[in-house]
Amino acid sequence: MSAIPRKILIVDDEPHMIRLAELSLRKGAFDVVTARNGRDAVELASSEKPDLIVMDVQMPEMDGLEALQALKSNSETIGIPVVILTARGHQLTRQEAVGIGASSFLTKPFSPTQLLSEVQRILGE
């Protein structure tokens, strides 16, 4: 009997980035759910209870840092590890993300292998 696959929520407003992350994580035998903005991510995190969230910073409606803050201030989602993705490698963004509670931080462009290994590291696989 095999273990239940871990669920990963991918949040990005760019469809090609979602596809890239999704293909990489499915190769690692993860279940994947997706959202296109921070507001949807916060709602999905509460309903889907993912094991980990991979989230872009720059998105419409609610950006990744605002969504991260909302997730970390909600008792239902506070314990979900979040990997922040950004095209801006700004030190301030990295410090903000870690300060709010991000588990990890990857700068775009990242390799699919790098994303998969980071997710596996955080989840202890």
N, C-alpha and C positions, 0 to 999 in steps of 0.2 A: 504494500500500500504506500503510495507516494504522499509526500507532504503537500499541504495546500500551498499553492504559489503565493508569494508575497505580492501585494498590490502597490503599485507606484502611480501617483498622480503627477502628470506632466502639465505644466502651465506655461503657455507661450502664445503670443498673438500671431506668430509667424508659422503658417502651416508646415513649411519645409523643416523648421526646427523641431516641431512636434513629431513629424515623421522620422527624422534622424534619431531623436531620443527614443521614440517608440520602438523602432527596429532594433536598436542597440539593447534596450532593456528586455525585449521579447526574446532575444538570443540568450539572455541570462535566465530565461524561464520565469520572468515576472509577468503578472497580469498588469495591464496598463489602462488607466482612465485619463481623459484629457480635459482641459479647460482652456479657454482663450483669453481670460482676463482674471485679475485678482478677486473680483467679486464672486465670480463663478467658482473659483478655487476654494474660497472660504466655505461656500455652501456645499460643494462636493466633498470637502474634507470632513465636514460634519456628518454627511449622509453615507459616504463610502468608507470612511475610516481607513484611509490608505496607511501602509506601513512606512512610507516615505513620500515626500513631495519634492519634485524638481521644478523650480520656478524661475522664470525670467524676471528681471527688474523692470524694464521699460515696457509697459503695457497700457492700453486705454482703460478707462473707467476706474480701476484701482491698480496702482503699480505693485510690483512684487514686494517692496519694503512695507507698504501699507498692509498688504495681505499677510505678510509675515507677522507684523505687529498684531493684527486681528487674530491670527491663528494662535499666537503665543499668549494672548490675553483671554482665550476661551478654554475653560476647563476640559472640554471634550477633545480639543485638538492641540493642547499645549505640549504633549509628549511626542508628537509626530516630528521626526527629524526632517529638516528642510535643506536642500541643496539649492543655493542661489546661483543663477546664471546671469551674466551680464556681458554686453559688448563693450561696456566701459570698464576698464580695469582700474578705475580710480581707487586709490587707497581709502578715501572717505567712504565710498560705497561699501567696500569690504569691511571696514570698521563698523559702519552702521549695521550691516547685515549680521555680523557676529555679535554685536552689542544687543541686537533685538532677539537673537536666539538661533541664528542659522547654524547648522551643523557643519556646513562646508560651503565653498565658494569656487565656482569655475568661471573662467573668462572665455567668452566666445572669440574665435572659433575654438571648440574643444573637439577632441577625437571621440568617436563613439566608444572606443575601448576605455578611454579615460573616464567617461561618464559611468560606464558599467562597473569598472573597478572601484570607483568612488562610492557608488551605491552599495556594492557588495561589502566594502570595508565598513561603512556606517552600520549596515544591518548585520555585520558579523558573519557573513557567508564566505 
